[in-house]
Structure formats: structure tokens, C-alpha cells
Amino acid sequence: MKLRDLRARFATRRGTKKTGGRRWGRGLKIAVPLVVVAVGVLVWLFGFSSVFALKVVNVHGTSVLTPDEVLNRAEAPIGLPLARVDERAVGERVAGIAAVDEVTVSRRLPDKLEISVTERVPVFAVGNGDQVMLVDHVGAVFPGPRSDDLLAGEGPMGDPELLAEAATVVKALPPDLRARAQRVVFTTSDSITVHLDDDVEVFFGSAEEAEFKAQVAWALTRGTLDKHIDVSAPTRPSTR
């Protein structure tokens, strides 16, 4: 083969490669704007149009509260595109309700917001009539109806730690003793007393070793007719 023929073949191959490169470059130039447009449409669709706007808010888990109470506090922005709804802000507003222990907020396409609340569980109640306040295991205070089986409480309401200690004593009562309990009286953290039926009172002192003290008290109520039982020192209880 002559040198001239070799040069011609080489030039043809180089030209083919360049042509292929130019074709790829034109395809890329067309594809990039299309991707940008598609992304822009999606951003507008989800973030600014009314297609995926918030229309429905569902509330789950209420018992003491009503769904309307939660909805009013949530202030969910009906009509705002779902992608722009601040779940955290809605949740923080709902968490501000005294009776709410935990709350989760989640979006559900195309147009829903789900609010799930876990209410506080009352351990005892303070007050009567329209002035009833409920107290949970951590000493949180919140309004609500008092059920018939809920123990009454008497003591200062401004000390969450003291309220929590009183709740600890109540929760430690075994079923038989709890069935007889009528009220818990707390004046200081070292002066917690549970009053039973038949004018029997059990002095716990503090909430320390509450379960052990409760078991000792239960045993003593079965073995004595005395009205006053002191289990503040559970290894050395006394009655009179």
C-alpha cells in the first residue's frame, strides 16, 4: 500500500471521530436545558402551585383533649404547598399544650398533614369541680376531667419535683393497696402520706425505695388493725 493511501485512511478515521464528538456535544447541549426545565417544573409544582397544597389535617391519639383543641393550637397553614409546611413549628405549637407528652407531625402526599399526640397519663388529681388539675409521673400539671378511679392529691402545686415524688409513691402501690387508697397528701419531699379507707394512713416519708415501702405497708395492713403505719424506714416499720 502506498504512503498516500495510508495518509488518506488515517485522515478519514480522524474525521469520523471528530464528527462523533461533535454529535455528542450537540446532544448534551440539548439535554441540559431540558433537565433544568424539568427540575424547575417540579420545584414549582411541589413548592408553589396549589396542586400539592395542604387541604386536610388529621389528628390522632386524643382522649383528654379534643381534636379541635389540637387543630387550633397547631395553626396548620391550610392552602400552603405541602413541601413548605414547617412540621417542626406545628409540632412545637402542639407540644405547648399542657396535656401533651409527645407529638409527631408528618406530611402525606398529596395534601394531608398527620398530627399524632401522646397525652400525659394522670397519676392523681388535685382539686374539685371545675378546678381539677391532673398530675402525671414526672410532676407535670394539666387540666382535665377526673375519673372515678383516680386518686386525690393534697399539697403544693408549684413544685414539680415534689409532685413527681408523690406520683412515684402512688405508682408504687400494689393493686390491693391501691384499691384501698383514697388520697395522697404531700407537704414536703420527706412527708408523703397515703390515706386508705377505714381511716388507715401509711406514712412513706420520702419517695426513696417507694416500691419496697409499699410492699412492707401492704404486708402490715394484712397483719394489724392499727390505723397508723410508718414505713419511712422500711426495714424498721412501726404501727400504732
C-alpha positions, 0 to 999 in steps of 0.5 A: 500500500502506498504512503498516500493511501495510508495518509488518506485512511488515517485522515478519514478515521480522524474525521469520523471521530471528530464528527462523533464528538461533535454529535455528542456535544450537540446532544448534551447541549440539548439535554441540559436545558431540558433537565433544568426545565424539568427540575424547575417544573417540579420545584414549582409544582411541589413548592408553589402551585396549589396542586400539592397544597395542604387541604386536610389535617388529621389528628390522632391519639386524643382522649383528654383533649379534643381534636379541635383543641389540637387543630387550633393550637397547631395553626396548620397553614391550610392552602400552603404547598405541602413541601413548605409546611414547617412540621417542626413549628406545628409540632412545637405549637402542639407540644405547648399544650399542657396535656401533651407528652409527645407529638409527631407531625408528618406530611402525606402526599398529596395534601394531608398533614398527620398530627399524632399526640401522646397525652400525659397519663394522670397519676392523681388529681388535685382539686374539685369541680371545675378546678381539677388539675391532673398530675402525671409521673414526672410532676407535670400539671394539666387540666382535665376531667377526673375519673372515678378511679383516680386518686386525690392529691393534697399539697403544693402545686408549684413544685414539680419535683415534689409532685413527681415524688408523690406520683412515684409513691402512688405508682408504687402501690400494689393493686390491693393497696391501691384499691384501698387508697383514697388520697395522697397528701404531700407537704414536703419531699420527706412527708408523703402520706397515703390515706386508705379507707377505714381511716388507715394512713401509711406514712412513706416519708420520702419517695426513696425505695417507694416500691419496697415501702409499699410492699412492707405497708401492704404486708402490715395492713394484712397483719394489724388493725392499727390505723397508723403505719410508718414505713419511712424506714422500711426495714424498721416499720412501726404501727400504732 
